[in-house]
């Protein structure tokens, strides 16, 4: 009989399904961005998702309340910044570019660990950093037509995601995934409400995704906000389940499938094309992540991604 905590095939299927869901629902942020702003989107999505997470907790999937408040809130703040950058990018550029920036996080984990924590890494991981950086340049194409300062958003998302991953390992040992998810959503509400209050005071109010004030009533986006809320909780549940069924170094590799699902749905649903150079860049970023995961497995110190 197969050990329920050592089922790599089942773990891979759970992760692939989770990434398929996330790759699908995240494409609709572009549509949501036409009616409401990023900050309102996070507040409304969290208002739907937090009760769902609470129900999951009541069903025995994990504790809702933190054991230690400050580490959980600190980690939630870093991950909130990552998600704000990523979803902000989704409202401004094709999903392939946004995902490419977010999935630079394994590279940032290495660089932050080296620069701040004094971690060392060998030649294989150094090659991975260079390969990943080359991939980012190909996907974002900072010297191409339509260059924008907003290209820094997905890269910032990758950096903050890396910081949150390091914080999860260093600060939040023993906390349930349900707890970490719930308070990340709550932090998104707090930060978004603060920004919504500051936008008119700073004179930044406009009709863009990042500067739009509260819009009410919401007519066209409600169904898509529900889709995002339910889909994101389902996707995170799939990720949780995958990591329960096999070693992290095995499961994390399959997270990169979202860089296939996301652009594929973007092409099918919204005719977002991926050029040959961007496709090559995505392949390089995936290769860099696989190299980092492989070395982490060989050294028995998997990266916290």
C-alpha positions as CSV (number, residue, x, y, z in Angstrom):
1,X,0.0,0.0,0.0
2,X,1.4,3.4,-1.0
3,X,2.4,5.7,1.9
4,X,-0.1,8.6,1.8
5,X,2.7,11.0,2.7
6,X,5.0,9.7,-0.1
7,X,3.0,9.7,-3.3
8,X,5.0,11.8,-5.8
9,X,2.7,11.0,-8.8
10,X,-0.4,12.2,-6.9
11,X,1.5,15.2,-5.6
12,X,2.5,16.1,-9.2
13,X,-1.1,15.9,-10.3
14,X,-2.3,18.0,-7.5
15,X,0.3,20.7,-8.3
16,X,-0.4,20.6,-12.0
17,X,-4.1,21.0,-11.4
18,X,-3.5,23.9,-8.9
19,X,-1.3,25.7,-11.4
20,X,-3.9,25.1,-14.2
21,X,-6.6,26.8,-12.1
22,X,-4.3,29.7,-11.2
23,X,-3.1,30.1,-14.8
24,X,-6.7,30.3,-15.9
25,X,-8.2,32.7,-13.3
26,X,-5.3,35.1,-13.3
27,X,-5.9,35.9,-16.9
28,X,-9.2,37.6,-16.0
29,X,-7.5,40.2,-13.8
30,X,-7.0,42.2,-17.1
31,X,-10.8,42.2,-17.5
32,X,-11.4,43.2,-13.8
33,X,-8.9,46.0,-14.2
34,X,-11.2,47.7,-16.7
35,X,-13.8,48.4,-14.0
36,X,-12.2,48.5,-10.6
37,X,-8.7,49.2,-9.1
38,X,-6.2,46.8,-7.7
39,X,-6.9,47.9,-4.1
40,X,-10.7,47.3,-4.3
41,X,-10.1,44.0,-6.1
42,X,-8.0,42.7,-3.2
43,X,-10.5,43.9,-0.6
44,X,-13.5,42.3,-2.4
45,X,-11.6,39.1,-3.2
46,X,-10.4,38.7,0.4
47,X,-14.0,39.4,1.7
48,X,-15.1,36.3,-0.2
49,X,-12.0,34.1,0.4
50,X,-11.4,34.6,4.1
51,X,-14.8,32.9,5.1
52,X,-13.9,30.0,2.7
53,X,-10.5,29.6,4.5
54,X,-12.2,29.8,7.9
55,X,-14.6,26.9,6.8
56,X,-11.5,24.9,5.7
57,X,-10.1,25.4,9.1
58,X,-13.3,24.3,10.8
59,X,-13.2,21.2,8.6
60,X,-9.9,20.3,10.2
61,X,-7.4,21.4,7.5
62,X,-5.4,23.6,9.9
63,X,-5.5,26.2,12.6
64,X,-6.9,29.6,11.7
65,X,-5.2,31.6,14.5
66,X,-1.4,32.2,14.7
67,X,0.8,30.8,17.4
68,X,2.9,33.8,17.2
69,X,1.4,37.0,15.8
70,X,4.4,39.2,14.8
71,X,6.2,36.6,12.6
72,X,3.0,35.7,10.8
73,X,2.1,39.4,10.2
74,X,5.6,40.2,9.0
75,X,5.6,37.3,6.6
76,X,2.0,38.3,5.5
77,X,3.2,41.8,4.8
78,X,6.1,40.7,2.6
79,X,3.8,38.2,0.6
80,X,1.2,41.0,0.3
81,X,3.7,43.2,-1.3
82,X,4.6,40.4,-3.7
83,X,1.0,39.8,-4.7
84,X,0.3,43.5,-5.1
85,X,3.2,43.7,-7.5
86,X,2.2,40.6,-9.4
87,X,-1.5,41.4,-9.7
88,X,-0.6,45.0,-10.5
89,X,1.5,43.8,-13.3
90,X,-1.3,41.5,-14.5
91,X,-3.5,44.6,-15.0
92,X,-0.8,46.3,-17.1
93,X,0.9,43.6,-19.2
94,X,0.4,40.1,-20.6
95,X,0.4,37.3,-18.1
96,X,3.6,35.8,-19.5
97,X,5.6,38.9,-18.5
98,X,4.0,39.0,-15.0
99,X,4.7,35.4,-14.3
100,X,8.3,35.7,-15.6
101,X,9.0,38.3,-13.0
102,X,7.3,36.4,-10.2
103,X,9.2,33.3,-10.9
104,X,12.5,35.0,-10.5
105,X,12.0,34.4,-6.8
106,X,14.3,31.3,-6.6
107,X,17.1,33.6,-8.0
108,X,16.3,36.3,-5.4
109,X,16.3,33.6,-2.7
110,X,19.9,32.8,-3.6
111,X,21.0,36.4,-3.9
112,X,19.3,37.6,-0.7
113,X,20.6,34.5,1.2
114,X,24.1,35.4,0.0
115,X,24.0,39.1,0.5
116,X,22.0,39.3,3.8
117,X,22.3,35.9,5.5
118,X,25.8,34.9,4.4
119,X,24.7,31.8,2.6
120,X,27.1,30.3,0.0
121,X,26.2,28.7,-3.3
122,X,28.4,26.9,-5.8
123,X,29.0,27.2,-9.5
124,X,25.8,25.4,-10.6
125,X,23.6,27.9,-8.8
126,X,25.7,30.7,-10.0
127,X,25.0,29.5,-13.6
128,X,21.3,29.3,-12.7
129,X,21.3,33.0,-11.6
130,X,22.9,34.0,-14.9
131,X,20.5,31.8,-17.0
132,X,17.5,33.2,-15.1
133,X,18.6,36.8,-15.5
134,X,19.1,36.2,-19.3
135,X,15.5,34.7,-19.4
136,X,14.1,37.8,-17.6
137,X,15.7,40.1,-20.2
138,X,14.2,38.1,-23.0
139,X,10.7,38.0,-21.6
140,X,10.5,41.6,-20.3
141,X,12.5,43.0,-23.3
142,X,13.4,46.2,-21.5
143,X,14.9,47.7,-24.6
144,X,12.0,46.9,-26.9
145,X,9.1,48.8,-28.2
146,X,6.7,50.0,-25.5
147,X,9.2,49.9,-22.7
148,X,7.7,51.1,-19.4
149,X,8.9,51.8,-15.9
150,X,6.1,49.4,-14.9
151,X,8.3,46.5,-16.0
152,X,9.9,46.7,-12.6
153,X,6.6,45.5,-11.0
154,X,6.9,41.8,-11.8
155,X,10.6,41.8,-10.8
156,X,9.7,43.5,-7.5
157,X,7.0,40.8,-7.0
158,X,9.7,38.1,-7.4
159,X,12.0,39.8,-4.9
160,X,9.2,40.2,-2.3
161,X,8.1,36.6,-2.9
162,X,11.6,35.4,-2.2
163,X,11.7,37.4,1.0
164,X,8.4,35.9,2.1
165,X,9.7,32.5,1.3
166,X,12.7,33.0,3.5
167,X,10.5,34.5,6.2
168,X,8.2,31.5,6.1
169,X,11.1,29.1,6.7
170,X,12.8,31.4,9.4
171,X,9.9,32.8,11.2
172,X,6.8,30.7,10.8
173,X,7.8,27.1,11.6
174,X,4.8,25.3,13.2
175,X,2.2,27.6,11.8
176,X,-0.5,26.0,9.7
177,X,-0.8,26.8,6.0
178,X,-4.5,27.8,6.6
179,X,-3.3,30.3,9.1
180,X,-0.6,31.7,6.8
181,X,-3.2,32.0,4.0
182,X,-5.9,33.6,6.1
183,X,-3.6,36.3,7.5
184,X,-2.0,37.0,4.2
185,X,-5.6,37.8,2.9
186,X,-6.3,39.9,6.0
187,X,-3.1,41.8,5.4
188,X,-4.1,42.4,1.8
189,X,-7.3,44.1,3.1
190,X,-5.4,46.3,5.5
191,X,-2.8,47.4,3.0
192,X,-5.3,48.0,0.3
193,X,-7.6,50.0,2.6
194,X,-4.7,52.2,3.6
195,X,-3.7,52.8,0.0
196,X,-7.2,53.6,-1.0
197,X,-7.3,56.3,1.7
198,X,-4.0,57.8,0.7
199,X,-4.6,57.9,-3.1
200,X,-6.8,61.1,-3.0
201,X,-4.7,62.7,-0.3
202,X,-1.6,62.3,-2.4
203,X,-3.4,63.7,-5.5
204,X,-2.8,60.4,-7.4
205,X,-6.4,59.5,-8.1
206,X,-7.0,58.5,-11.7
207,X,-8.6,55.9,-13.9
208,X,-5.7,53.4,-14.0
209,X,-5.7,50.0,-12.3
210,X,-3.2,51.3,-9.6
211,X,-4.8,54.7,-9.0
212,X,-8.5,54.1,-9.3
213,X,-10.6,54.9,-6.2
214,X,-13.5,52.9,-4.9
215,X,-16.1,52.1,-7.6
216,X,-19.7,51.2,-6.5
217,X,-21.8,49.5,-7.5
218,X,-19.6,46.9,-9.2
219,X,-21.6,45.5,-12.1
220,X,-19.4,43.6,-14.6
221,X,-16.7,42.3,-12.3
222,X,-18.6,40.5,-9.5
223,X,-18.6,37.1,-11.2
224,X,-14.9,37.4,-12.0
225,X,-14.1,38.4,-8.4
226,X,-15.9,35.4,-7.1
227,X,-14.0,33.3,-9.7
228,X,-10.7,34.7,-8.4
229,X,-11.6,34.2,-4.8
230,X,-12.9,30.6,-5.1
231,X,-10.2,29.7,-7.7
232,X,-7.4,31.1,-5.6
233,X,-8.5,29.2,-2.5
234,X,-8.9,26.0,-4.6
235,X,-5.5,26.6,-6.1
236,X,-3.8,27.1,-2.7
237,X,-5.5,24.0,-1.4
238,X,-4.0,22.0,-4.3
239,X,-0.6,23.4,-3.5
240,X,-1.0,22.5,0.1
241,X,-2.1,19.0,-0.8
242,X,0.8,18.5,-3.2
243,X,3.3,19.5,-0.5
244,X,1.7,17.1,1.9
245,X,2.1,14.2,-0.5
246,X,5.8,14.4,-1.4
247,X,9.0,16.2,-0.7
248,X,9.2,19.9,-1.5
249,X,12.1,19.5,-3.8
250,X,10.0,17.1,-6.0
251,X,6.8,19.2,-5.9
252,X,8.3,22.6,-6.5
253,X,9.4,21.7,-10.0
254,X,5.8,21.3,-11.1
255,X,4.9,24.9,-10.0
256,X,6.6,26.0,-13.1
257,X,3.8,24.6,-15.2
258,X,1.9,27.8,-14.5
259,X,4.3,29.5,-16.9
260,X,2.8,27.2,-19.6
261,X,-0.9,27.3,-18.4
262,X,-1.0,31.1,-17.9
263,X,0.3,32.1,-21.4
264,X,-1.7,29.3,-23.0
265,X,-5.0,30.6,-21.5
266,X,-3.9,34.1,-22.3
267,X,-3.6,33.1,-26.0
268,X,-6.8,31.1,-26.1
269,X,-9.0,33.7,-24.2
270,X,-7.5,37.0,-25.1
271,X,-5.2,36.4,-28.1
272,X,-2.1,37.3,-26.0
273,X,0.8,36.1,-28.1
274,X,4.2,35.0,-26.8
275,X,7.0,35.8,-29.3
276,X,9.8,33.4,-30.0
277,X,12.3,35.4,-27.9
278,X,9.8,35.6,-25.0
279,X,9.2,31.8,-25.3
280,X,13.0,31.3,-25.1
281,X,13.1,33.5,-22.0
282,X,10.4,31.6,-20.3
283,X,12.3,28.4,-21.0
284,X,15.5,29.9,-19.5
285,X,13.7,31.0,-16.3
286,X,12.2,27.5,-15.9
287,X,15.6,26.0,-16.5
288,X,17.1,28.3,-13.8
289,X,14.5,27.2,-11.3
290,X,15.0,23.5,-12.1
291,X,18.7,23.9,-11.6
292,X,18.2,25.6,-8.3
293,X,15.7,22.9,-7.2
294,X,18.0,20.1,-8.4
295,X,21.0,21.4,-6.5
296,X,18.8,22.0,-3.4
297,X,17.7,18.3,-3.6
298,X,21.3,17.1,-4.1
299,X,22.5,19.1,-1.1
300,X,19.5,18.2,0.9
301,X,18.8,21.9,1.5
302,X,15.8,22.6,-0.8
303,X,15.1,26.3,-1.4
304,X,12.0,27.6,0.3
305,X,10.0,28.2,-2.9
